[in-house]
Amino acid sequence: MSFGHVVFIGLIALALGVACWFGARPGKNQVIFRSSALLTITCCYVMWAVTYLAQLNPLIAPIRSDLRVE
């Protein structure tokens, strides 16, 4: 199910990118607006995906404090 979440959020990010691409008003700053909007969406998605996937399989196993040393 974790892969499904990543794909679903990726599709939402893709839809936002398409909306920003076609929703940009024509003018002298159209390219700057498109570039910054797409970079922002991409960076936010990649950061979310890395954080989400890292929590699924942590590198350091948690240490239980309720175990007694014998």
C-alpha positions in Angstrom: 0.0 0.0 0.0 2.9 2.4 0.5 3.8 2.4 -3.2 0.2 3.3 -3.9 0.4 6.4 -1.7 3.6 7.5 -3.5 2.0 7.1 -6.9 -1.2 8.8 -5.8 0.6 11.8 -4.4 2.8 11.8 -7.5 -0.3 12.1 -9.7 -1.6 15.0 -7.6 1.8 16.7 -8.0 1.7 16.1 -11.7 -1.8 17.6 -12.0 -0.6 20.6 -10.1 2.3 21.0 -12.4 0.1 20.7 -15.5 -2.3 23.3 -13.9 0.6 25.7 -13.3 2.0 25.1 -16.8 -1.3 26.0 -18.6 -2.5 28.4 -15.9 0.5 30.8 -16.3 -0.5 34.1 -17.7 1.3 35.1 -20.9 3.8 37.9 -20.3 7.4 38.6 -19.9 7.7 36.6 -16.6 5.8 33.5 -17.8 8.9 31.3 -18.1 10.1 32.3 -14.6 6.7 31.6 -13.1 6.5 28.2 -14.8 10.0 27.2 -13.8 9.6 28.3 -10.2 6.2 26.6 -9.8 7.4 23.3 -11.3 10.6 23.3 -9.3 8.7 24.0 -6.1 6.2 21.2 -6.7 8.9 18.8 -7.7 11.1 19.6 -4.7 8.1 19.3 -2.3 7.1 15.9 -3.8 10.6 14.5 -3.6 11.1 15.6 0.0 7.7 14.1 1.0 8.5 10.9 -0.8 11.9 10.5 0.7 10.5 11.2 4.2 7.6 8.9 3.8 9.6 6.0 2.4 12.3 6.4 5.1 9.7 6.0 7.8 8.5 2.7 6.3 11.9 1.1 6.7 14.1 2.9 9.2 17.8 2.5 9.1 18.2 2.3 12.9 16.0 -0.2 14.6 14.3 1.3 17.7 15.6 0.0 21.0 13.0 -1.1 23.5 13.5 0.2 27.0 11.3 -2.4 28.7 13.7 -5.3 28.1 15.8 -6.5 31.0 19.4 -7.5 30.7 19.9 -10.9 32.1 
